[in-house]
Amino acid sequence: MTSDIWESKYLDAYGKVLLNCDIYLAVRDFHIDAMRQCEIVLDSGSGTGNVTRELLIQGKFVHAVDKSKKALQILEDKCKDYKERLKIYKINAEKLPFADETFNGITSMFVLNFVDDFEAYLREHYRVLRENSIFAISARQSAEKTELFLQSYEYSLRKRGLLPQLEREMEIIRNGNLGEVRTAIKNLYSSATIEELLRDIGFVEVKEFPNPYFGERYSLVARK
């Protein structure tokens, strides 16, 4: 990700808003559940650590990878109680500094659309995944339902009685998703296209799971 939005106030608002939004939490929990049998996990495009922290709480060893310095600073602070089982890398996830078959689980939540070469990204993750291990991925396949999921975020905040105190942060998230976040998108491919590519790379048992983002996003699990 190269957009300045990843180093801006957007990331400060991100956790405050999304960790109180039902549809976001449903996808986060999908990724956590997909890693339930995994011990050594790569959180690829870890962002501010919302998935990383939950995996650490479960006792897993996590390698968190992201290109955003600010996101990783937030992650490090958020996960400071688990630092003995956490390694953090500020790198481009299209070229990973890990040996073949390092991980028995990889999770990639809302990252694929922002990489320069999505096919290279998927192939590299196949390389570092052990045999019979799991790759969980969620991504966008369109940018046409943004207003619907933003309304859902607002509904969740209102339901929790948090909208008044997080109104400014919600506005940052709204403006970001309608502006710079959308501009930063490098690719939009359907879940069917990604499923086919995963199989071509060598993944098996590729399966799509329900995703609550109004058809705009998808969630997949594949096995190496």
C-alpha positions, 0 to 999 in steps of 0.5 A: 500500500502506498497511499498516505492514508495508511500513515494518516489519522485514518488508522487512529480512527480505524480500530475505534470504529471497526472494532465496534462494527458487527460486519467487520467483527464477523469477518475478523472472527472468520479469520480467527476461526480459520486459524484455530488448528494452526500454531505458527501463523502469518498475518499478512497485511496485518494492519493495526493488529486486530486479527494478530491480537486475537490470535496471540490471546489464543496462544499462537505464534504470530508473524505480522507483516505490513508496509505501513509503519504507523499500522505496525506501531499501533499493532506493537502497542496493542499486542505488547502483552504478548511480545514473546510470541510476536514478530513484526516485519515492515515489508512488502508481502509480495516478497516474503523473507521466510523459508519455504513451508514456514507457516501452518496458517496464513490469514489475509484480511482486506489486503489483496486489493492493495498489492501491486501484483496480486498473483505474485502475492498469492504464489509467495504465500503458497511457498511459505505455507506448509503442506496440508495447511490453511490460507484464509483470505477476504477481499473486495470484488467491487467498490459499489456497495461502500455506502451500504457497509458505511451505513452498517458501521453507523448502525452498529455504533448507534446500537452500542450508544457509541456514535455520538462520541465516535462521530468524528472517527466515523467521518474519517472512516467514511471520507477515507472509504469514499476517497483515498481508500478507494483510490488506493485499490489496485485490483478488483477480481471476483471470488470465482477468479481468485478461486480459480487462480488459487487452484492453478497455483496449487491450492486445494479444497478452495471454499467460499464462506459467507461474507456480510459486506453486501456482496462487495467482499468475499471470504475464502479458505484454501488448503495447500 
